[in-house]
Amino acid sequence: MIKVGVDVTNIARVKEFFERKGEKFIDRILTPKEKEYVMKHRNFLINLAGRFAAKEAFFKAIGTGILNFQEVEILNDSTGKPFINIYGKTKRIFDSITPKNFDISISHTDIVAVAVVVIEI
């Protein structure tokens, strides 16, 4: 069986949240490692939106709705390919569906970020 989660996030909406909440918004969504990666980019809001979309897609794929953004960490390997680290309650739920394999893809334009998570169980 395959489970799929997809999310499209509007960059303007992320910018609006950031302008209202500032660092609090970023710290709610990103782990410290993610924040380090995202903030080194000139247009960090695009990368922030990509990480947000990826986490939303992950929660959709496991079928839970949003749990804790801090328990899902999206990082990149040496080639730039994103991968997911999962922690806490979210990890226990993920492990309970006995995944064999899973993958993630993130893409963005200046207007939207999109992410897809595919889990083979």
N, CA, C and O atoms as a printed pandas DataFrame, in Angstrom:
     atom_number atom_name residue_name chain_id  residue_number  x_coord  y_coord  z_coord
0              1         N          MET        A               1    0.846   -1.171    0.000
1              2        CA          MET        A               1    0.000    0.000    0.000
2              3         C          MET        A               1    0.894    1.238    0.000
3              4         O          MET        A               1    1.982    1.247    0.576
4              5         N          ILE        A               2    0.401    2.274   -0.661
5              6        CA          ILE        A               2    1.105    3.554   -0.736
6              7         C          ILE        A               2    0.234    4.628   -0.097
7              8         O          ILE        A               2   -0.966    4.708   -0.362
8              9         N          LYS        A               3    0.844    5.448    0.743
9             10        CA          LYS        A               3    0.165    6.622    1.307
10            11         C          LYS        A               3    0.866    7.857    0.748
11            12         O          LYS        A               3    2.094    7.895    0.661
12            13         N          VAL        A               4    0.083    8.864    0.372
13            14        CA          VAL        A               4    0.637   10.077   -0.231
14            15         C          VAL        A               4    0.075   11.296    0.480
15            16         O          VAL        A               4   -1.113   11.354    0.800
16            17         N          GLY        A               5    0.936   12.261    0.721
17            18        CA          GLY        A               5    0.518   13.556    1.242
18            19         C          GLY        A               5    1.070   14.642    0.347
19            20         O          GLY        A               5    2.236   14.599   -0.044
20            21         N          VAL        A               6    0.241   15.613    0.022
21            22        CA          VAL        A               6    0.649   16.734   -0.844
22            23         C          VAL        A               6    0.197   18.023   -0.180
23            24         O          VAL        A               6   -0.889   18.086    0.397
24            25         N          ASP        A               7    1.036   19.054   -0.263
25            26        CA          ASP        A               7    0.626   20.356    0.236
26            27         C          ASP        A               7    1.189   21.450   -0.666
27            28         O          ASP        A               7    2.328   21.375   -1.126
28            29         N          VAL        A               8    0.370   22.460   -0.904
29            30        CA          VAL        A               8    0.789   23.654   -1.637
30            31         C          VAL        A               8    0.632   24.826   -0.677
31            32         O          VAL        A               8   -0.442   25.037   -0.114
32            33         N          THR        A               9    1.704   25.582   -0.494
33            34        CA          THR        A               9    1.701   26.707    0.437
34            35         C          THR        A               9    1.975   27.993   -0.321
35            36         O          THR        A               9    2.932   28.082   -1.090
36            37         N          ASN        A              10    1.135   28.977   -0.100
37            38        CA          ASN        A              10    1.282   30.284   -0.736
38            39         C          ASN        A              10    2.388   31.075   -0.021
39            40         O          ASN        A              10    2.329   31.269    1.194
40            41         N          ILE        A              11    3.382   31.522   -0.769
41            42        CA          ILE        A              11    4.517   32.252   -0.178
42            43         C          ILE        A              11    4.046   33.561    0.458
43            44         O          ILE        A              11    4.550   33.950    1.512
44            45         N          ALA        A              12    3.086   34.243   -0.168
45            46        CA          ALA        A              12    2.580   35.503    0.393
46            47         C          ALA        A              12    1.944   35.280    1.760
47            48         O          ALA        A              12    2.047   36.132    2.643
48            49         N          ARG        A              13    1.293   34.146    1.933
49            50        CA          ARG        A              13    0.680   33.830    3.224
50            51         C          ARG        A              13    1.751   33.608    4.296
51            52         O          ARG        A              13    1.598   34.057    5.432
52            53         N          VAL        A              14    2.823   32.922    3.935
53            54        CA          VAL        A              14    3.933   32.708    4.866
54            55         C          VAL        A              14    4.563   34.048    5.222
55            56         O          VAL        A              14    4.898   34.293    6.381
56            57         N          LYS        A              15    4.725   34.915    4.226
57            58        CA          LYS        A              15    5.290   36.246    4.476
58            59         C          LYS        A              15    4.407   37.031    5.445
59            60         O          LYS        A              15    4.904   37.704    6.348
60            61         N          GLU        A              16    3.097   36.936    5.247
61            62        CA          GLU        A              16    2.149   37.628    6.126
62            63         C          GLU        A              16    2.281   37.137    7.574
63            64         O          GLU        A              16    2.326   37.942    8.504
64            65         N          PHE        A              17    2.342   35.814    7.758
65            66        CA          PHE        A              17    2.529   35.256    9.106
66            67         C          PHE        A              17    3.847   35.727    9.711
67            68         O          PHE        A              17    3.901   36.094   10.884
68            69         N          PHE        A              18    4.912   35.714    8.902
69            70        CA          PHE        A              18    6.216   36.133    9.401
70            71         C          PHE        A              18    6.200   37.607    9.808
71            72         O          PHE        A              18    6.759   37.975   10.841
72            73         N          GLU        A              19    5.562   38.443    8.999
73            74        CA          GLU        A              19    5.505   39.878    9.323
74            75         C          GLU        A              19    4.719   40.134   10.600
75            76         O          GLU        A              19    5.020   41.079   11.329
76            77         N          ARG        A              20    3.716   39.310   10.884
77            78        CA          ARG        A              20    2.927   39.458   12.111
78            79         C          ARG        A              20    3.615   38.870   13.336
79            80         O          ARG        A              20    3.615   39.481   14.404
80            81         N          LYS        A              21    4.202   37.684   13.183
81            82        CA          LYS        A              21    4.738   36.934   14.329
82            83         C          LYS        A              21    6.262   36.949   14.437
83            84         O          LYS        A              21    6.802   36.675   15.508
84            85         N          GLY        A              22    6.964   37.265   13.345
85            86        CA          GLY        A              22    8.421   37.322   13.357
86            87         C          GLY        A              22    9.063   35.980   13.676
87            88         O          GLY        A              22    8.609   34.933   13.215
88            89         N          GLU        A              23   10.121   36.028   14.470
89            90        CA          GLU        A              23   10.893   34.833   14.825
90            91         C          GLU        A              23   10.032   33.773   15.512
91            92         O          GLU        A              23   10.303   32.580   15.380
92            93         N          LYS        A              24    9.004   34.195   16.239
93            94        CA          LYS        A              24    8.114   33.230   16.910
94            95         C          LYS        A              24    7.506   32.256   15.907
95            96         O          LYS        A              24    7.394   31.060   16.173
96            97         N          PHE        A              25    7.116   32.786   14.752
97            98        CA          PHE        A              25    6.528   31.951   13.704
98            99         C          PHE        A              25    7.562   30.939   13.213
99           100         O          PHE        A              25    7.263   29.751   13.093
100          101         N          ILE        A              26    8.762   31.405   12.933
101          102        CA          ILE        A              26    9.817   30.511   12.453
102          103         C          ILE        A              26   10.132   29.447   13.489
103          104         O          ILE        A              26   10.256   28.269   13.154
104          105         N          ASP        A              27   10.264   29.855   14.751
105          106        CA          ASP        A              27   10.617   28.910   15.812
106          107         C          ASP        A              27    9.515   27.894   16.086
107          108         O          ASP        A              27    9.791   26.811   16.602
108          109         N          ARG        A              28    8.293   28.222   15.753
109          110        CA          ARG        A              28    7.181   27.270   15.915
110          111         C          ARG        A              28    7.218   26.203   14.815
111          112         O          ARG        A              28    6.852   25.051   15.047
112          113         N          ILE        A              29    7.660   26.594   13.632
113          114        CA          ILE        A              29    7.637   25.704   12.476
114          115         C          ILE        A              29    8.934   24.901   12.330
115          116         O          ILE        A              29    8.895   23.711   12.017
116          117         N          LEU        A              30   10.081   25.549   12.555
117          118        CA          LEU        A              30   11.375   24.933   12.245
118          119         C          LEU        A              30   12.153   24.499   13.480
119          120         O          LEU        A              30   12.093   25.141   14.528
120          121         N          THR        A              31   12.876   23.407   13.338
121          122        CA          THR        A              31   13.844   23.002   14.360
122          123         C          THR        A              31   15.073   23.906   14.215
123          124         O          THR        A              31   15.211   24.583   13.196
124          125         N          PRO        A              32   15.957   23.933   15.198
125          126        CA          PRO        A              32   17.167   24.762   15.071
126          127         C          PRO        A              32   18.007   24.445   13.823
127          128         O          PRO        A              32   18.525   25.363   13.188
128          129         N          LYS        A              33   18.147   23.174   13.466
129          130        CA          LYS        A              33   18.920   22.813   12.263
130          131         C          LYS        A              33   18.236   23.322   10.998
131          132         O          LYS        A              33   18.896   23.813   10.082
132          133         N          GLU        A              34   16.909   23.201   10.952
133          134        CA          GLU        A              34   16.167   23.703    9.791
134          135         C          GLU        A              34   16.295   25.216    9.690
135          136         O          GLU        A              34   16.503   25.763    8.607
136          137         N          LYS        A              35   16.168   25.880   10.827
137          138        CA          LYS        A              35   16.256   27.342   10.852
138          139         C          LYS        A              35   17.617   27.804   10.333
139          140         O          LYS        A              35   17.702   28.765    9.569
140          141         N          GLU        A              36   18.671   27.120   10.748
141          142        CA          GLU        A              36   20.019   27.461   10.278
142          143         C          GLU        A              36   20.089   27.371    8.751
143          144         O          GLU        A              36   20.636   28.260    8.099
144          145         N          TYR        A              37   19.537   26.301    8.188
145          146        CA          TYR        A              37   19.543   26.120    6.737
146          147         C          TYR        A              37   18.707   27.193    6.028
147          148         O          TYR        A              37   19.164   27.817    5.071
148          149         N          VAL        A              38   17.498   27.393    6.504
149          150        CA          VAL        A              38   16.573   28.326    5.862
150          151         C          VAL        A              38   17.078   29.762    5.914
151          152         O          VAL        A              38   17.007   30.482    4.918
152          153         N          MET        A              39   17.583   30.179    7.058
153          154        CA          MET        A              39   17.953   31.579    7.242
154          155         C          MET        A              39   19.212   31.982    6.486
155          156         O          MET        A              39   19.493   33.175    6.366
156          157         N          LYS        A              40   19.973   31.028    5.976
157          158        CA          LYS        A              40   21.171   31.403    5.210
158          159         C          LYS        A              40   20.840   31.783    3.767
159          160         O          LYS        A              40   21.716   32.232    3.028
160          161         N          HIS        A              41   19.606   31.609    3.371
161          162        CA          HIS        A              41   19.187   31.972    2.015
162          163         C          HIS        A              41   18.682   33.416    1.970
163          164         O          HIS        A              41   18.022   33.891    2.895
164          165         N          ARG        A              42   19.003   34.083    0.898
165          166        CA          ARG        A              42   18.601   35.485    0.744
166          167         C          ARG        A              42   17.087   35.632    0.818
167          168         O          ARG        A              42   16.579   36.491    1.539
168          169         N          ASN        A              43   16.371   34.802    0.082
169          170        CA          ASN        A              43   14.907   34.832    0.146
170          171         C          ASN        A              43   14.439   33.648    0.990
171          172         O          ASN        A              43   13.880   32.680    0.475
172          173         N          PHE        A              44   14.677   33.746    2.281
173          174        CA          PHE        A              44   14.416   32.627    3.189
174          175         C          PHE        A              44   12.944   32.250    3.276
175          176         O          PHE        A              44   12.624   31.118    3.639
176          177         N          LEU        A              45   12.041   33.170    2.954
177          178        CA          LEU        A              45   10.615   32.856    3.058
178          179         C          LEU        A              45   10.199   31.742    2.098
179          180         O          LEU        A              45    9.295   30.965    2.407
180          181         N          ILE        A              46   10.851   31.660    0.940
181          182        CA          ILE        A              46   10.549   30.587   -0.012
182          183         C          ILE        A              46   10.925   29.242    0.603
183          184         O          ILE        A              46   10.165   28.278    0.519
184          185         N          ASN        A              47   12.102   29.187    1.221
185          186        CA          ASN        A              47   12.533   27.943    1.858
186          187         C          ASN        A              47   11.699   27.613    3.083
187          188         O          ASN        A              47   11.414   26.444    3.340
188          189         N          LEU        A              48   11.305   28.624    3.838
189          190        CA          LEU        A              48   10.416   28.417    4.982
190          191         C          LEU        A              48    9.090   27.826    4.509
191          192         O          LEU        A              48    8.573   26.890    5.118
192          193         N          ALA        A              49    8.545   28.368    3.429
193          194        CA          ALA        A              49    7.288   27.851    2.879
194          195         C          ALA        A              49    7.447   26.412    2.407
195          196         O          ALA        A              49    6.531   25.605    2.571
196          197         N          GLY        A              50    8.588   26.080    1.826
197          198        CA          GLY        A              50    8.848   24.709    1.393
198          199         C          GLY        A              50    8.869   23.742    2.557
199          200         O          GLY        A              50    8.301   22.653    2.474
200          201         N          ARG        A              51    9.522   24.131    3.645
201          202        CA          ARG        A              51    9.567   23.274    4.833
202          203         C          ARG        A              51    8.176   23.132    5.442
203          204         O          ARG        A              51    7.789   22.046    5.873
204          205         N          PHE        A              52    7.427   24.231    5.475
205          206        CA          PHE        A              52    6.060   24.186    5.992
206          207         C          PHE        A              52    5.219   23.214    5.159
207          208         O          PHE        A              52    4.518   22.366    5.710
208          209         N          ALA        A              53    5.292   23.340    3.835
209          210        CA          ALA        A              53    4.527   22.459    2.945
210          211         C          ALA        A              53    4.941   21.003    3.140
211          212         O          ALA        A              53    4.096   20.108    3.118
212          213         N          ALA        A              54    6.234   20.762    3.328
213          214        CA          ALA        A              54    6.720   19.394    3.501
214          215         C          ALA        A              54    6.177   18.762    4.786
215          216         O          ALA        A              54    5.793   17.593    4.803
216          217         N          LYS        A              55    6.152   19.544    5.845
217          218        CA          LYS        A              55    5.632   19.019    7.108
218          219         C          LYS        A              55    4.129   18.749    7.006
219          220         O          LYS        A              55    3.642   17.727    7.492
220          221         N          GLU        A              56    3.409   19.656    6.382
221          222        CA          GLU        A              56    1.969   19.441    6.165
222          223         C          GLU        A              56    1.739   18.175    5.330
223          224         O          GLU        A              56    0.860   17.373    5.644
224          225         N          ALA        A              57    2.531   18.001    4.269
225          226        CA          ALA        A              57    2.388   16.818    3.414
226          227         C          ALA        A              57    2.691   15.546    4.198
227          228         O          ALA        A              57    2.019   14.530    4.018
228          229         N          PHE        A              58    3.696   15.595    5.064
229          230        CA          PHE        A              58    4.028   14.435    5.889
230          231         C          PHE        A              58    2.857   14.060    6.802
231          232         O          PHE        A              58    2.475   12.893    6.881
232          233         N          PHE        A              59    2.291   15.052    7.487
233          234        CA          PHE        A              59    1.164   14.762    8.378
234          235         C          PHE        A              59   -0.018   14.196    7.599
235          236         O          PHE        A              59   -0.710   13.305    8.091
236          237         N          LYS        A              60   -0.256   14.696    6.403
237          238        CA          LYS        A              60   -1.338   14.162    5.575
238          239         C          LYS        A              60   -1.050   12.716    5.182
239          240         O          LYS        A              60   -1.951   11.876    5.187
240          241         N          ALA        A              61    0.198   12.428    4.844
241          242        CA          ALA        A              61    0.557   11.067    4.427
242          243         C          ALA        A              61    0.368   10.060    5.555
243          244         O          ALA        A              61   -0.049    8.929    5.307
244          245         N          ILE        A              62    0.670   10.456    6.793
245          246        CA          ILE        A              62    0.488    9.505    7.894
246          247         C          ILE        A              62   -0.944    9.525    8.429
247          248         O          ILE        A              62   -1.311    8.701    9.267
248          249         N          GLY        A              63   -1.751   10.472    7.940
249          250        CA          GLY        A              63   -3.174   10.467    8.249
250          251         C          GLY        A              63   -3.554   10.992    9.611
251          252         O          GLY        A              63   -4.563   10.567   10.174
252          253         N          THR        A              64   -2.768   11.914   10.162
253          254        CA          THR        A              64   -3.043   12.383   11.522
254          255         C          THR        A              64   -3.566   13.800   11.617
255          256         O          THR        A              64   -4.127   14.172   12.648
256          257         N          GLY        A              65   -3.406   14.594   10.591
257          258        CA          GLY        A              65   -3.583   16.027   10.769
258          259         C          GLY        A              65   -2.319   16.549   11.439
259          260         O          GLY        A              65   -1.413   15.774   11.747
260          261         N          ILE        A              66   -2.254   17.823   11.660
261          262        CA          ILE        A              66   -1.045   18.425   12.225
262          263         C          ILE        A              66   -0.849   17.966   13.662
263          264         O          ILE        A              66   -1.769   18.031   14.477
264          265         N          LEU        A              67    0.354   17.504   13.962
265          266        CA          LEU        A              67    0.724   17.156   15.328
266          267         C          LEU        A              67    1.648   18.246   15.866
267          268         O          LEU        A              67    1.173   19.287   16.319
268          269         N          ASN        A              68    2.949   18.022   15.822
269          270        CA          ASN        A              68    3.931   18.976   16.343
270          271         C          ASN        A              68    4.978   19.217   15.272
271          272         O          ASN        A              68    5.732   18.310   14.921
272          273         N          PHE        A              69    5.027   20.438   14.750
273          274        CA          PHE        A              69    5.978   20.768   13.687
274          275         C          PHE        A              69    7.422   20.485   14.106
275          276         O          PHE        A              69    8.254   20.147   13.264
276          277         N          GLN        A              70    7.723   20.618   15.390
277          278        CA          GLN        A              70    9.091   20.399   15.877
278          279         C          GLN        A              70    9.488   18.925   15.858
279          280         O          GLN        A              70   10.673   18.607   15.954
280          281         N          GLU        A              71    8.522   18.026   15.736
281          282        CA          GLU        A              71    8.821   16.596   15.720
282          283         C          GLU        A              71    9.085   16.051   14.322
283          284         O          GLU        A              71    9.393   14.869   14.165
284          285         N          VAL        A              72    8.968   16.904   13.306
285          286        CA          VAL        A              72    9.269   16.529   11.927
286          287         C          VAL        A              72   10.317   17.521   11.430
287          288         O          VAL        A              72   10.070   18.724   11.351
288          289         N          GLU        A              73   11.483   16.991   11.100
289          290        CA          GLU        A              73   12.607   17.838   10.699
290          291         C          GLU        A              73   12.992   17.506    9.257
291          292         O          GLU        A              73   13.297   16.358    8.933
292          293         N          ILE        A              74   12.975   18.519    8.404
293          294        CA          ILE        A              74   13.320   18.350    6.995
294          295         C          ILE        A              74   14.710   18.942    6.781
295          296         O          ILE        A              74   14.912   20.150    6.904
296          297         N          LEU        A              75   15.656   18.077    6.463
297          298        CA          LEU        A              75   17.027   18.514    6.194
298          299         C          LEU        A              75   17.409   18.106    4.771
299          300         O          LEU        A              75   16.605   17.501    4.061
300          301         N          ASN        A              76   18.619   18.431    4.360
301          302        CA          ASN        A              76   19.087   18.082    3.026
302          303         C          ASN        A              76   20.382   17.292    3.131
303          304         O          ASN        A              76   21.233   17.582    3.972
304          305         N          ASP        A              77   20.525   16.278    2.258
305          306        CA          ASP        A              77   21.784   15.546    2.230
306          307         C          ASP        A              77   22.828   16.340    1.439
307          308         O          ASP        A              77   22.561   17.468    1.026
308          309         N          SER        A              78   23.989   15.774    1.232
309          310        CA          SER        A              78   25.087   16.497    0.584
310          311         C          SER        A              78   24.794   16.855   -0.871
311          312         O          SER        A              78   25.441   17.741   -1.429
312          313         N          THR        A              79   23.828   16.179   -1.489
313          314        CA          THR        A              79   23.455   16.501   -2.867
314          315         C          THR        A              79   22.301   17.504   -2.932
315          316         O          THR        A              79   21.911   17.937   -4.016
316          317         N          GLY        A              80   21.759   17.869   -1.776
317          318        CA          GLY        A              80   20.637   18.798   -1.726
318          319         C          GLY        A              80   19.279   18.131   -1.623
319          320         O          GLY        A              80   18.265   18.813   -1.468
320          321         N          LYS        A              81   19.242   16.804   -1.709
321          322        CA          LYS        A              81   17.974   16.083   -1.629
322          323         C          LYS        A              81   17.432   16.139   -0.200
323          324         O          LYS        A              81   18.160   15.845    0.749
324          325         N          PRO        A              82   16.154   16.517   -0.039
325          326        CA          PRO        A              82   15.586   16.573    1.309
326          327         C          PRO        A              82   15.338   15.177    1.889
327          328         O          PRO        A              82   15.061   14.220    1.167
328          329         N          PHE        A              83   15.448   15.100    3.205
329          330        CA          PHE        A              83   15.090   13.883    3.929
330          331         C          PHE        A              83   14.421   14.297    5.232
331          332         O          PHE        A              83   14.494   15.455    5.641
332          333         N          ILE        A              84   13.766   13.334    5.881
333          334        CA          ILE        A              84   12.965   13.631    7.070
334          335         C          ILE        A              84   13.519   12.886    8.280
335          336         O          ILE        A              84   13.796   11.688    8.214
336          337         N          ASN        A              85   13.677   13.613    9.385
337          338        CA          ASN        A              85   13.913   13.016   10.703
338          339         C          ASN        A              85   12.617   13.193   11.489
339          340         O          ASN        A              85   11.981   14.246   11.426
340          341         N          ILE        A              86   12.233   12.156   12.227
341          342        CA          ILE        A              86   10.968   12.190   12.959
342          343         C          ILE        A              86   11.245   11.886   14.429
343          344         O          ILE        A              86   12.055   11.013   14.744
344          345         N          TYR        A              87   10.576   12.603   15.323
345          346        CA          TYR        A              87   10.819   12.476   16.755
346          347         C          TYR        A              87    9.507   12.350   17.536
347          348         O          TYR        A              87    8.424   12.605   17.011
348          349         N          GLY        A              88    9.637   11.951   18.800
349          350        CA          GLY        A              88    8.541   12.017   19.767
350          351         C          GLY        A              88    7.310   11.221   19.394
351          352         O          GLY        A              88    7.393   10.138   18.815
352          353         N          LYS        A              89    6.150   11.794   19.747
353          354        CA          LYS        A              89    4.859   11.153   19.495
354          355         C          LYS        A              89    4.656   10.905   18.001
355          356         O          LYS        A              89    4.107    9.877   17.605
356          357         N          THR        A              90    5.097   11.847   17.182
357          358        CA          THR        A              90    4.953   11.699   15.734
358          359         C          THR        A              90    5.717   10.464   15.255
359          360         O          THR        A              90    5.227    9.739   14.390
360          361         N          LYS        A              91    6.896   10.216   15.797
361          362        CA          LYS        A              91    7.683    9.030   15.422
362          363         C          LYS        A              91    6.956    7.747   15.838
363          364         O          LYS        A              91    6.935    6.771   15.088
364          365         N          ARG        A              92    6.373    7.752   17.012
365          366        CA          ARG        A              92    5.643    6.566   17.460
366          367         C          ARG        A              92    4.451    6.279   16.530
367          368         O          ARG        A              92    4.191    5.125   16.188
368          369         N          ILE        A              93    3.741    7.322   16.131
369          370        CA          ILE        A              93    2.610    7.143   15.212
370          371         C          ILE        A              93    3.114    6.657   13.860
371          372         O          ILE        A              93    2.544    5.735   13.276
372          373         N          PHE        A              94    4.178    7.273   13.363
373          374        CA          PHE        A              94    4.756    6.874   12.079
374          375         C          PHE        A              94    5.193    5.411   12.116
375          376         O          PHE        A              94    4.882    4.644   11.205
376          377         N          ASP        A              95    5.905    5.029   13.158
377          378        CA          ASP        A              95    6.375    3.643   13.272
378          379         C          ASP        A              95    5.215    2.654   13.358
379          380         O          ASP        A              95    5.349    1.507   12.933
380          381         N          SER        A              96    4.077    3.089   13.904
381          382        CA          SER        A              96    2.933    2.180   14.053
382          383         C          SER        A              96    2.298    1.803   12.713
383          384         O          SER        A              96    1.586    0.802   12.629
384          385         N          ILE        A              97    2.546    2.587   11.672
385          386        CA          ILE        A              97    2.011    2.218   10.355
386          387         C          ILE        A              97    2.990    1.305    9.609
387          388         O          ILE        A              97    2.761    0.956    8.451
388          389         N          THR        A              98    4.065    0.929   10.272
389          390        CA          THR        A              98    5.110    0.033    9.761
390          391         C          THR        A              98    5.547    0.376    8.334
391          392         O          THR        A              98    5.339   -0.408    7.408
392          393         N          PRO        A              99    6.151    1.546    8.167
393          394        CA          PRO        A              99    6.601    1.943    6.824
394          395         C          PRO        A              99    7.790    1.097    6.360
395          396         O          PRO        A              99    8.682    0.777    7.145
396          397         N          LYS        A             100    7.787    0.746    5.092
397          398        CA          LYS        A             100    8.929    0.058    4.488
398          399         C          LYS        A             100    9.901    1.086    3.922
399          400         O          LYS        A             100   11.118    0.914    3.993
400          401         N          ASN        A             101    9.357    2.139    3.369
401          402        CA          ASN        A             101   10.172    3.152    2.705
402          403         C          ASN        A             101    9.344    4.426    2.602
403          404         O          ASN        A             101    8.115    4.373    2.559
404          405         N          PHE        A             102   10.021    5.570    2.564
405          406        CA          PHE        A             102    9.301    6.808    2.307
406          407         C          PHE        A             102   10.229    7.809    1.652
407          408         O          PHE        A             102   11.451    7.718    1.777
408          409         N          ASP        A             103    9.634    8.772    0.946
409          410        CA          ASP        A             103   10.405    9.771    0.226
410          411         C          ASP        A             103    9.666   11.089    0.241
411          412         O          ASP        A             103    8.460   11.151    0.480
412          413         N          ILE        A             104   10.424   12.148   -0.022
413          414        CA          ILE        A             104    9.878   13.498   -0.002
414          415         C          ILE        A             104   10.440   14.286   -1.174
415          416         O          ILE        A             104   11.586   14.088   -1.579
416          417         N          SER        A             105    9.628   15.175   -1.710
417          418        CA          SER        A             105   10.076   16.106   -2.735
418          419         C          SER        A             105    9.490   17.483   -2.425
419          420         O          SER        A             105    8.316   17.601   -2.073
420          421         N          ILE        A             106   10.317   18.522   -2.559
421          422        CA          ILE        A             106    9.890   19.905   -2.310
422          423         C          ILE        A             106   10.274   20.734   -3.527
423          424         O          ILE        A             106   11.369   20.586   -4.068
424          425         N          SER        A             107    9.373   21.601   -3.950
425          426        CA          SER        A             107    9.672   22.516   -5.050
426          427         C          SER        A             107    8.974   23.841   -4.775
427          428         O          SER        A             107    8.011   23.894   -4.010
428          429         N          HIS        A             108    9.459   24.906   -5.397
429          430        CA          HIS        A             108    8.821   26.205   -5.193
430          431         C          HIS        A             108    9.093   27.150   -6.345
431          432         O          HIS        A             108   10.057   27.005   -7.098
432          433         N          THR        A             109    8.202   28.122   -6.449
433          434        CA          THR        A             109    8.375   29.259   -7.342
434          435         C          THR        A             109    8.392   30.485   -6.430
435          436         O          THR        A             109    8.502   30.347   -5.212
436          437         N          ASP        A             110    8.287   31.658   -6.999
437          438        CA          ASP        A             110    8.187   32.864   -6.178
438          439         C          ASP        A             110    6.803   33.007   -5.546
439          440         O          ASP        A             110    6.605   33.843   -4.664
440          441         N          ILE        A             111    5.847   32.192   -5.995
441          442        CA          ILE        A             111    4.464   32.330   -5.540
442          443         C          ILE        A             111    4.031   31.208   -4.608
443          444         O          ILE        A             111    3.350   31.462   -3.614
444          445         N          VAL        A             112    4.416   29.967   -4.910
445          446        CA          VAL        A             112    3.993   28.830   -4.096
446          447         C          VAL        A             112    5.147   27.869   -3.836
447          448         O          VAL        A             112    6.127   27.816   -4.580
448          449         N          ALA        A             113    4.996   27.115   -2.758
449          450        CA          ALA        A             113    5.869   25.980   -2.462
450          451         C          ALA        A             113    4.978   24.752   -2.454
451          452         O          ALA        A             113    3.841   24.810   -1.988
452          453         N          VAL        A             114    5.487   23.642   -2.966
453          454        CA          VAL        A             114    4.723   22.397   -2.992
454          455         C          VAL        A             114    5.616   21.279   -2.474
455          456         O          VAL        A             114    6.821   21.260   -2.723
456          457         N          ALA        A             115    5.009   20.357   -1.756
457          458        CA          ALA        A             115    5.742   19.196   -1.264
458          459         C          ALA        A             115    4.870   17.960   -1.403
459          460         O          ALA        A             115    3.646   18.015   -1.288
460          461         N          VAL        A             116    5.546   16.836   -1.656
461          462        CA          VAL        A             116    4.892   15.541   -1.765
462          463         C          VAL        A             116    5.664   14.566   -0.884
463          464         O          VAL        A             116    6.893   14.508   -0.935
464          465         N          VAL        A             117    4.936   13.805   -0.079
465          466        CA          VAL        A             117    5.516   12.739    0.725
466          467         C          VAL        A             117    4.825   11.440    0.325
467          468         O          VAL        A             117    3.597   11.361    0.297
468          469         N          VAL        A             118    5.626   10.427    0.017
469          470        CA          VAL        A             118    5.110    9.120   -0.363
470          471         C          VAL        A             118    5.662    8.103    0.637
471          472         O          VAL        A             118    6.867    8.048    0.883
472          473         N          ILE        A             119    4.755    7.297    1.212
473          474        CA          ILE        A             119    5.146    6.285    2.182
474          475         C          ILE        A             119    4.661    4.924    1.670
475          476         O          ILE        A             119    3.485    4.751    1.350
476          477         N          GLU        A             120    5.587    3.968    1.601
477          478        CA          GLU        A             120    5.229    2.613    1.242
478          479         C          GLU        A             120    5.069    1.804    2.538
479          480         O          GLU        A             120    5.967    1.763    3.379
480          481         N          ILE        A             121    3.902    1.162    2.674
481          482        CA          ILE        A             121    3.677    0.348    3.873
482          483         C          ILE        A             121    3.256   -1.062    3.479
483          484         O          ILE        A             121    3.020   -1.901    4.348
